[in-house]
């Protein structure tokens, strides 16, 4: 890490202050969670 990441921070309502690197990790995991939810929903729809 080159030291620039911690300069960019924003507060998450539950997790508190996150730097850019932490936000990227969080968003990726969060999107993965939504994908699993969508996959489960699609499987439950009768064809």
Secondary structure, 3 states (H helix, E strand, C coil): CCCCHHHCEEEECCCEEEEHHHHHHHHHHHHHHHHHHHHHHHHHCCC
